[in-house]
Amino acid sequence: MSRRRFFNTTGYVLCAFIAFLLIDCNKPQSGLSKIEIDPDARREGQLKLNDLVSSVEYIPLETNDSCVTGQIYTYDVTPNYILVLCSKSTAVYLFDRSGRFIARVGRKGQGLGEYNYIDNIFVDEKLQRIFIRTYDPNRLNMYGFNGEYISHLPLDEYGKPAGSIKALFDNKYLVIYRNSMGKKDYTYEIRDRDYKLLGRGVRSVPYSVYGTPDGRSEGANVVLGWFDSYYRFENKIYVKENALNDTVYSITGENTFHPEYLLGAGKYGITVDIRSDFTGAFDRMNQCVELMEIYETADCVLISYEYQSKKYRCYYDKQSGDLFYFPSKDGIPNDYDSGMDFWPEKQENDRFYKFYEAHLIREQLLNTASNGKDHAAAVKFRDFANRLKEDDNPLLVVASLKKKTG
């Protein structure tokens, strides 16, 4: 399904050819690696899941009348807890790391301690608190591990919607503003727990939009290529500001943004000209590379993008500098336990996370016939999948990365 859509916020610019002019950071670019993407020149690679991971763990969330989750919109995983947001019911549930249900957190509404449109959710084990960033009302709500409301931080004074909180790390928030028309100077901010500004980076680019129904660029609510991605690797946060200049930045301890990878798509890049064309942008975008998730291992960078309404998943080999494609449409071929082909949704250092619905795991089991000589991991997966019911809650897959060799 395409990620392109209309939003009530101003759009980004996804413009690779001006990347070097727009990078805003305090360190030199000597270590910047450039990754070229050409959708017409796709080389299939040999990398499989067993090459990347040392283990795969399946954690089914407890299913009972108090916590029927359905499809999970967003989630947070810590060493001892799993926090999930069910998109259909707008309900937040806390589980322990084994999947045992603990509590429903808050409730839907617009009153004190309630939430409606949720941006993101976080667990803070050190403070024993749960945080829910909600746009309606415009607050950062705080709850105990029993699910009861404690207090909130009003965010109206920081503007509406006061940015999207993408990550909680090192007692700080990573905030992103989906704005590139020059109405806000920077795309990213680092704020402390009291929401005090600590740092900012990645300048937005002023431009005008033509062809809008009311004839004004201010009325352009089209967002193209907005898909932001972040991950934590080797205890640093990385962000891909894909709609400005296709650069992956690491965030330093001094709250500055250091460029690490530049992803170029040549003639398939989304230019300022495309972004300015309100009426023709969507048609022209179909012929462009729209970057989506980025993740990283010791030896490669995992990249997904959309082109001509199809999603492609590939990897950049850090040693050779080559880009290779996975043959599976679902991501990394799973030769580890013959389970689902895998593509992460989150990365926390050496762990990849992804939620699957139980019925999909059951379907995979039925579609993969046992030859009676399955290795231990495959046997374990089949035993686990056989115990699942199709209406069980989703399950979390945790893939632990191998350490760097050599």
Kinemage of the C-alpha trace (Angstrom):
@kinemage 1
@onewidth
@group {chain A} dominant
@subgroup {mainchain}
@vectorlist {calphas} color= white
{ca met a 1} P 0.000 0.000 0.000
{ca ser a 2} L 1.388 3.415 -0.938
{ca arg a 3} L 2.472 5.803 1.779
{ca arg a 4} L 1.615 8.845 -0.300
{ca arg a 5} L -1.343 10.751 1.062
{ca phe a 6} L -2.854 14.095 1.943
{ca phe a 7} L -2.166 15.594 5.351
{ca asn a 8} L -3.173 18.824 7.097
{ca thr a 9} L 0.465 19.754 7.471
{ca thr a 10} L 2.794 21.293 4.936
{ca gly a 11} L 4.931 19.058 2.792
{ca tyr a 12} L 8.560 18.096 2.737
{ca val a 13} L 11.033 18.379 -0.091
{ca leu a 14} L 12.727 15.193 -1.153
{ca cys a 15} L 15.637 16.459 -3.199
{ca ala a 16} L 18.813 14.420 -3.498
{ca phe a 17} L 20.642 16.709 -5.936
{ca ile a 18} L 20.896 19.537 -3.392
{ca ala a 19} L 21.935 17.278 -0.530
{ca phe a 20} L 25.465 18.542 -0.145
{ca leu a 21} L 24.286 22.159 -0.105
{ca leu a 22} L 21.664 21.616 2.544
{ca ile a 23} L 23.401 19.450 5.158
{ca asp a 24} L 23.355 21.321 8.448
{ca cys a 25} L 25.773 19.873 10.970
{ca asn a 26} L 28.812 20.769 13.013
{ca lys a 27} L 31.209 18.076 11.805
{ca pro a 28} L 33.067 17.435 8.528
{ca gln a 29} L 31.698 15.089 5.895
{ca ser a 30} L 34.841 13.030 5.363
{ca gly a 31} L 33.113 9.792 6.409
{ca leu a 32} L 29.970 10.281 4.314
{ca ser a 33} L 29.131 7.201 2.229
{ca lys a 34} L 27.036 7.624 -0.908
{ca ile a 35} L 24.486 4.956 -1.834
{ca glu a 36} L 23.156 5.091 -5.408
{ca ile a 37} L 19.713 3.636 -6.143
{ca asp a 38} L 18.731 2.725 -9.697
{ca pro a 39} L 15.450 0.760 -9.864
{ca asp a 40} L 16.244 -0.329 -13.409
{ca ala a 41} L 19.539 -1.954 -12.422
{ca arg a 42} L 18.714 -4.449 -9.682
{ca arg a 43} L 21.279 -7.091 -8.769
{ca glu a 44} L 20.021 -9.936 -6.624
{ca gly a 45} L 22.102 -10.610 -3.541
{ca gln a 46} L 22.809 -13.791 -1.597
{ca leu a 47} L 22.269 -12.417 1.911
{ca lys a 48} L 19.801 -14.385 4.049
{ca leu a 49} L 18.513 -14.179 7.588
{ca asn a 50} L 20.918 -16.800 8.913
{ca asp a 51} L 23.805 -14.597 7.745
{ca leu a 52} L 22.569 -11.710 9.894
{ca val a 53} L 21.046 -13.104 13.076
{ca ser a 54} L 22.147 -15.329 15.921
{ca ser a 55} L 18.626 -16.044 17.183
{ca val a 56} L 14.927 -15.431 16.471
{ca glu a 57} L 12.438 -15.222 19.340
{ca tyr a 58} L 8.629 -15.315 19.049
{ca ile a 59} L 6.659 -13.606 21.838
{ca pro a 60} L 2.852 -14.054 21.651
{ca leu a 61} L 0.889 -11.365 23.484
{ca glu a 62} L -1.562 -12.800 26.007
{ca thr a 63} L -5.087 -12.977 24.616
{ca asn a 64} L -8.042 -12.370 26.925
{ca asp a 65} L -11.162 -10.204 27.112
{ca ser a 66} L -9.196 -7.338 28.685
{ca cys a 67} L -6.591 -6.988 25.950
{ca val a 68} L -7.815 -7.894 22.480
{ca thr a 69} L -5.426 -5.790 20.442
{ca gly a 70} L -6.096 -6.428 16.753
{ca gln a 71} L -3.725 -4.618 14.401
{ca ile a 72} L -0.898 -2.796 16.178
{ca tyr a 73} L -0.212 0.752 15.007
{ca thr a 74} L 2.914 1.530 17.022
{ca tyr a 75} L 4.765 0.060 19.982
{ca asp a 76} L 7.757 0.300 22.302
{ca val a 77} L 9.952 -2.558 23.525
{ca thr a 78} L 12.278 -2.333 26.546
{ca pro a 79} L 14.243 -5.034 28.386
{ca asn a 80} L 11.247 -5.872 30.596
{ca tyr a 81} L 8.136 -4.482 28.879
{ca ile a 82} L 6.168 -4.326 25.622
{ca leu a 83} L 3.794 -1.381 25.092
{ca val a 84} L 1.377 -1.470 22.143
{ca leu a 85} L -1.236 0.774 20.548
{ca cys a 86} L -4.171 -0.971 18.887
{ca ser a 87} L -5.127 1.162 15.892
{ca lys a 88} L -8.756 0.079 15.563
{ca ser a 89} L -9.827 0.747 19.153
{ca thr a 90} L -7.213 3.437 19.964
{ca ala a 91} L -6.294 1.476 23.093
{ca val a 92} L -2.861 1.204 24.731
{ca tyr a 93} L -1.826 -2.007 26.510
{ca leu a 94} L 1.203 -2.868 28.640
{ca phe a 95} L 2.661 -6.400 28.632
{ca asp a 96} L 5.749 -7.803 30.265
{ca arg a 97} L 8.615 -9.054 28.112
{ca ser a 98} L 7.178 -12.575 28.027
{ca gly a 99} L 3.877 -11.253 26.612
{ca arg a 100} L 1.878 -11.454 29.860
{ca phe a 101} L -0.807 -8.751 30.048
{ca ile a 102} L -0.281 -6.155 32.805
{ca ala a 103} L -2.692 -3.243 32.272
{ca arg a 104} L -4.668 -1.117 29.875
{ca val a 105} L -3.160 2.373 29.900
{ca gly a 106} L -5.574 5.322 30.115
{ca arg a 107} L -8.570 5.490 27.831
{ca lys a 108} L -9.859 7.134 24.689
{ca gly a 109} L -11.380 10.601 25.058
{ca gln a 110} L -10.541 14.284 25.328
{ca gly a 111} L -10.632 14.719 29.082
{ca leu a 112} L -7.814 14.832 31.617
{ca gly a 113} L -5.539 11.843 31.153
{ca glu a 114} L -7.384 10.728 28.026
{ca tyr a 115} L -6.253 10.564 24.416
{ca asn a 116} L -7.706 10.442 20.940
{ca tyr a 117} L -5.204 10.893 18.116
{ca ile a 118} L -1.963 9.307 19.369
{ca asp a 119} L 1.392 10.174 17.848
{ca asn a 120} L 3.620 7.776 19.776
{ca ile a 121} L 4.005 5.766 22.996
{ca phe a 122} L 7.026 5.096 25.222
{ca val a 123} L 8.064 3.080 28.280
{ca asp a 124} L 10.561 4.560 30.749
{ca glu a 125} L 11.726 1.705 32.967
{ca lys a 126} L 13.969 3.914 35.092
{ca leu a 127} L 11.107 6.233 36.069
{ca gln a 128} L 8.533 3.420 35.991
{ca arg a 129} L 6.363 5.563 33.749
{ca ile a 130} L 4.512 5.321 30.441
{ca phe a 131} L 4.319 8.323 28.104
{ca ile a 132} L 1.670 8.864 25.422
{ca arg a 133} L 2.095 11.725 22.961
{ca thr a 134} L -1.393 12.740 21.840
{ca tyr a 135} L -2.449 15.433 19.372
{ca asp a 136} L -6.029 15.544 20.622
{ca pro a 137} L -5.575 17.063 23.122
{ca asn a 138} L -2.101 18.414 22.364
{ca arg a 139} L -0.273 16.853 25.322
{ca leu a 140} L 2.331 14.444 26.571
{ca asn a 141} L 0.480 12.277 29.093
{ca met a 142} L 2.219 10.295 31.839
{ca tyr a 143} L 0.885 7.078 33.435
{ca gly a 144} L 2.016 4.516 35.986
{ca phe a 145} L 2.603 0.861 35.161
{ca asn a 146} L -0.869 0.134 36.559
{ca gly a 147} L -2.275 2.160 33.652
{ca glu a 148} L -3.508 5.028 35.831
{ca tyr a 149} L -3.027 8.646 34.746
{ca ile a 150} L -0.487 10.691 36.741
{ca ser a 151} L 0.098 14.027 34.999
{ca his a 152} L 0.735 15.665 31.623
{ca leu a 153} L 2.905 18.224 29.885
{ca pro a 154} L 0.833 20.698 27.801
{ca leu a 155} L 2.368 21.277 24.373
{ca asp a 156} L 0.190 24.088 22.994
{ca glu a 157} L 2.841 26.674 23.802
{ca tyr a 158} L 5.215 24.907 21.407
{ca gly a 159} L 2.769 25.294 18.530
{ca lys a 160} L 0.336 22.899 16.931
{ca pro a 161} L 1.013 20.085 16.508
{ca ala a 162} L 4.312 20.813 18.357
{ca gly a 163} L 6.114 18.165 16.351
{ca ser a 164} L 6.024 14.387 16.321
{ca ile a 165} L 8.052 12.693 19.076
{ca lys a 166} L 9.828 9.851 17.280
{ca ala a 167} L 12.076 8.471 20.017
{ca leu a 168} L 12.864 8.611 23.710
{ca phe a 169} L 16.602 8.085 24.206
{ca asp a 170} L 19.185 8.987 26.846
{ca asn a 171} L 16.500 10.896 28.769
{ca lys a 172} L 15.791 13.062 25.688
{ca tyr a 173} L 13.139 13.285 22.979
{ca leu a 174} L 13.755 13.260 19.245
{ca val a 175} L 11.130 15.534 17.655
{ca ile a 176} L 10.432 15.804 13.919
{ca tyr a 177} L 8.482 18.500 12.088
{ca arg a 178} L 6.990 17.450 8.754
{ca asn a 179} L 7.592 20.827 7.167
{ca ser a 180} L 9.874 21.821 4.321
{ca met a 181} L 8.349 24.947 2.830
{ca gly a 182} L 10.398 27.214 5.053
{ca lys a 183} L 7.730 27.776 7.700
{ca lys a 184} L 10.059 26.171 10.265
{ca asp a 185} L 13.816 26.587 10.125
{ca tyr a 186} L 14.735 23.034 11.111
{ca thr a 187} L 13.210 19.587 10.664
{ca tyr a 188} L 14.578 17.961 13.841
{ca glu a 189} L 14.836 18.996 17.471
{ca ile a 190} L 16.304 17.353 20.564
{ca arg a 191} L 14.412 18.236 23.754
{ca asp a 192} L 14.858 17.255 27.382
{ca arg a 193} L 12.173 15.698 29.579
{ca asp a 194} L 10.744 19.146 30.373
{ca tyr a 195} L 10.629 19.818 26.617
{ca lys a 196} L 13.447 22.345 26.806
{ca leu a 197} L 15.282 22.697 23.486
{ca leu a 198} L 18.755 21.117 23.528
{ca gly a 199} L 19.628 21.053 19.844
{ca arg a 200} L 18.252 21.106 16.318
{ca gly a 201} L 19.353 20.125 12.847
{ca val a 202} L 18.552 19.619 9.135
{ca arg a 203} L 17.296 22.851 7.624
{ca ser a 204} L 14.007 22.977 5.747
{ca val a 205} L 13.871 24.519 2.269
{ca pro a 206} L 11.503 27.347 1.260
{ca tyr a 207} L 9.588 26.775 -1.972
{ca ser a 208} L 6.257 27.698 -3.542
{ca val a 209} L 3.446 25.423 -4.681
{ca tyr a 210} L 1.423 26.109 -7.823
{ca gly a 211} L -1.821 24.575 -9.062
{ca thr a 212} L -3.629 24.563 -5.698
{ca pro a 213} L -7.445 24.851 -5.730
{ca asp a 214} L -7.409 28.230 -3.994
{ca gly a 215} L -4.392 29.502 -5.928
{ca arg a 216} L -2.262 29.909 -2.801
{ca ser a 217} L 0.811 27.881 -1.871
{ca glu a 218} L -0.313 28.038 1.764
{ca gly a 219} L -3.265 25.858 0.812
{ca ala a 220} L -1.084 22.986 -0.385
{ca asn a 221} L -1.632 20.104 2.007
{ca val a 222} L 0.061 17.491 -0.150
{ca val a 223} L 2.788 15.428 1.461
{ca leu a 224} L 5.041 13.349 -0.764
{ca gly a 225} L 7.851 11.144 0.364
{ca trp a 226} L 7.312 12.027 4.007
{ca phe a 227} L 8.152 8.572 5.363
{ca asp a 228} L 10.605 9.209 8.176
{ca ser a 229} L 12.753 6.452 9.620
{ca tyr a 230} L 14.968 6.197 12.666
{ca tyr a 231} L 16.900 3.448 14.399
{ca arg a 232} L 19.409 2.957 17.230
{ca phe a 233} L 22.675 1.237 16.334
{ca glu a 234} L 25.825 0.927 18.451
{ca asn a 235} L 24.112 3.098 21.064
{ca lys a 236} L 23.570 6.021 18.682
{ca ile a 237} L 20.321 7.257 17.165
{ca tyr a 238} L 20.204 7.508 13.364
{ca val a 239} L 17.550 9.381 11.394
{ca lys a 240} L 16.753 9.417 7.684
{ca glu a 241} L 15.334 12.752 6.636
{ca asn a 242} L 14.162 11.305 3.343
{ca ala a 243} L 12.009 14.201 2.249
{ca leu a 244} L 14.665 16.913 2.382
{ca asn a 245} L 17.943 15.580 1.045
{ca asp a 246} L 18.023 11.794 1.433
{ca thr a 247} L 20.678 11.880 4.136
{ca val a 248} L 21.006 9.502 7.079
{ca tyr a 249} L 22.330 11.352 10.128
{ca ser a 250} L 23.676 10.110 13.427
{ca ile a 251} L 22.883 12.213 16.486
{ca thr a 252} L 25.956 13.010 18.554
{ca gly a 253} L 26.206 13.311 22.310
{ca glu a 254} L 26.355 17.076 21.782
{ca asn a 255} L 22.864 16.977 20.203
{ca thr a 256} L 24.146 17.747 16.712
{ca phe a 257} L 23.421 15.880 13.470
{ca his a 258} L 26.310 14.226 11.663
{ca pro a 259} L 25.768 12.940 8.074
{ca glu a 260} L 26.622 9.261 7.606
{ca tyr a 261} L 24.983 8.096 4.354
{ca leu a 262} L 23.748 9.975 1.307
{ca leu a 263} L 21.128 8.082 -0.703
{ca gly a 264} L 20.852 9.290 -4.286
{ca ala a 265} L 18.369 8.209 -6.934
{ca gly a 266} L 19.618 10.224 -9.892
{ca lys a 267} L 16.850 10.887 -12.430
{ca tyr a 268} L 14.430 9.023 -10.148
{ca gly a 269} L 14.849 11.489 -7.295
{ca ile a 270} L 11.985 13.659 -6.042
{ca thr a 271} L 12.930 17.217 -6.956
{ca val a 272} L 11.712 20.630 -5.875
{ca asp a 273} L 9.958 20.937 -9.236
{ca ile a 274} L 7.897 17.814 -8.545
{ca arg a 275} L 7.092 18.929 -5.013
{ca ser a 276} L 5.942 22.331 -6.268
{ca asp a 277} L 3.451 20.878 -8.756
{ca phe a 278} L 0.275 20.394 -6.713
{ca thr a 279} L -1.844 18.936 -9.523
{ca gly a 280} L 0.750 16.677 -11.141
{ca ala a 281} L 2.843 15.609 -8.172
{ca phe a 282} L 1.184 12.262 -7.516
{ca asp a 283} L 1.374 11.125 -11.134
{ca arg a 284} L 5.012 12.172 -11.402
{ca met a 285} L 5.845 10.572 -8.068
{ca asn a 286} L 4.990 7.154 -9.473
{ca gln a 287} L 8.141 7.401 -11.564
{ca cys a 288} L 10.297 8.373 -8.578
{ca val a 289} L 12.093 6.447 -5.861
{ca glu a 290} L 10.317 7.078 -2.559
{ca leu a 291} L 12.625 6.010 0.247
{ca met a 292} L 11.061 4.370 3.280
{ca glu a 293} L 12.741 2.376 6.094
{ca ile a 294} L 16.476 2.348 6.770
{ca tyr a 295} L 18.225 -0.014 9.235
{ca glu a 296} L 21.825 -1.040 9.804
{ca thr a 297} L 24.003 -4.001 10.757
{ca ala a 298} L 27.751 -4.307 11.201
{ca asp a 299} L 28.235 -5.136 7.525
{ca cys a 300} L 25.331 -3.595 5.633
{ca val a 301} L 22.597 -0.961 5.479
{ca leu a 302} L 19.056 -2.253 4.860
{ca ile a 303} L 16.948 -0.024 2.593
{ca ser a 304} L 13.362 -0.164 1.383
{ca tyr a 305} L 11.750 2.091 -1.194
{ca glu a 306} L 8.667 2.347 -3.389
{ca tyr a 307} L 8.805 2.740 -7.165
{ca gln a 308} L 5.928 2.462 -9.640
{ca ser a 309} L 3.608 1.395 -6.805
{ca lys a 310} L 5.855 -1.540 -5.864
{ca lys a 311} L 7.997 -1.906 -2.758
{ca tyr a 312} L 11.630 -2.996 -3.061
{ca arg a 313} L 13.967 -4.143 -0.299
{ca cys a 314} L 17.712 -4.125 -0.720
{ca tyr a 315} L 20.989 -3.859 1.170
{ca tyr a 316} L 24.165 -1.828 0.813
{ca asp a 317} L 27.366 -3.808 1.389
{ca lys a 318} L 29.670 -1.556 3.440
{ca gln a 319} L 32.810 -3.369 2.296
{ca ser a 320} L 32.211 -3.501 -1.446
{ca gly a 321} L 30.032 -0.384 -1.742
{ca asp a 322} L 27.524 -2.342 -3.864
{ca leu a 323} L 23.733 -2.389 -3.626
{ca phe a 324} L 21.978 -5.767 -3.793
{ca tyr a 325} L 18.291 -6.736 -3.777
{ca phe a 326} L 16.485 -9.383 -1.767
{ca pro a 327} L 14.588 -11.840 -3.993
{ca ser a 328} L 11.661 -12.029 -1.562
{ca lys a 329} L 8.990 -9.337 -1.753
{ca asp a 330} L 8.668 -9.627 2.042
{ca gly a 331} L 12.290 -8.845 2.788
{ca ile a 332} L 15.151 -11.021 4.034
{ca pro a 333} L 14.696 -14.701 3.054
{ca asn a 334} L 14.204 -16.706 6.240
{ca asp a 335} L 16.538 -19.687 6.130
{ca tyr a 336} L 16.939 -19.521 9.911
{ca asp a 337} L 13.758 -21.355 10.964
{ca ser a 338} L 11.664 -21.494 7.740
{ca gly a 339} L 9.315 -18.895 9.208
{ca met a 340} L 8.135 -15.666 7.608
{ca asp a 341} L 10.591 -13.796 5.405
{ca phe a 342} L 11.616 -10.906 7.604
{ca trp a 343} L 11.794 -7.129 7.409
{ca pro a 344} L 12.162 -5.135 10.649
{ca glu a 345} L 9.818 -2.415 11.874
{ca lys a 346} L 12.161 -1.189 14.612
{ca gln a 347} L 15.823 -1.484 15.505
{ca glu a 348} L 17.329 -1.119 18.975
{ca asn a 349} L 21.071 -1.698 18.704
{ca asp a 350} L 21.560 -5.420 17.970
{ca arg a 351} L 17.855 -6.317 17.889
{ca phe a 352} L 15.279 -6.086 15.113
{ca tyr a 353} L 11.580 -6.066 16.042
{ca lys a 354} L 8.451 -6.802 14.057
{ca phe a 355} L 4.850 -7.706 14.907
{ca tyr a 356} L 2.956 -10.357 12.952
{ca glu a 357} L -0.693 -11.282 13.202
{ca ala a 358} L -1.218 -14.858 14.362
{ca his a 359} L -3.128 -15.961 11.269
{ca leu a 360} L -0.149 -15.048 9.055
{ca ile a 361} L 2.133 -17.304 11.075
{ca arg a 362} L -0.436 -20.078 10.753
{ca glu a 363} L -0.592 -19.577 6.989
{ca gln a 364} L 3.201 -19.751 6.769
{ca leu a 365} L 3.134 -23.047 8.636
{ca leu a 366} L 0.580 -24.501 6.222
{ca asn a 367} L 2.516 -23.270 3.183
{ca thr a 368} L 5.834 -24.710 4.349
{ca ala a 369} L 5.803 -28.473 4.252
{ca ser a 370} L 8.135 -30.314 6.617
{ca asn a 371} L 10.537 -32.758 5.013
{ca gly a 372} L 10.974 -34.602 8.289
{ca lys a 373} L 14.599 -33.448 8.469
{ca asp a 374} L 14.057 -29.898 9.723
{ca his a 375} L 16.889 -28.437 11.778
{ca ala a 376} L 16.279 -27.512 15.418
{ca ala a 377} L 15.174 -23.907 14.801
{ca ala a 378} L 12.661 -25.010 12.138
{ca val a 379} L 11.222 -27.680 14.416
{ca lys a 380} L 10.858 -25.119 17.215
{ca phe a 381} L 9.047 -22.716 14.869
{ca arg a 382} L 6.641 -25.412 13.667
{ca asp a 383} L 5.839 -26.441 17.243
{ca phe a 384} L 5.190 -22.839 18.192
{ca ala a 385} L 3.038 -22.080 15.128
{ca asn a 386} L 0.965 -25.222 15.703
{ca arg a 387} L -0.073 -23.921 19.114
{ca leu a 388} L -1.351 -20.603 17.750
{ca lys a 389} L -5.007 -19.826 17.113
{ca glu a 390} L -5.968 -17.559 14.240
{ca asp a 391} L -7.752 -15.094 16.529
{ca asp a 392} L -4.864 -14.828 19.013
{ca asn a 393} L -3.283 -11.454 19.659
{ca pro a 394} L -0.344 -10.488 17.427
{ca leu a 395} L 3.106 -11.770 18.312
{ca leu a 396} L 6.399 -9.942 18.511
{ca val a 397} L 9.373 -11.314 16.581
{ca val a 398} L 12.781 -10.408 18.012
{ca ala a 399} L 15.774 -11.067 15.752
{ca ser a 400} L 19.150 -10.664 17.496
{ca leu a 401} L 21.996 -9.619 15.188
{ca lys a 402} L 25.309 -11.382 14.978
{ca lys a 403} L 28.339 -9.494 16.191
{ca lys a 404} L 30.759 -8.100 13.637
{ca thr a 405} L 33.293 -10.647 12.412
{ca gly a 406} L 36.962 -9.998 11.946
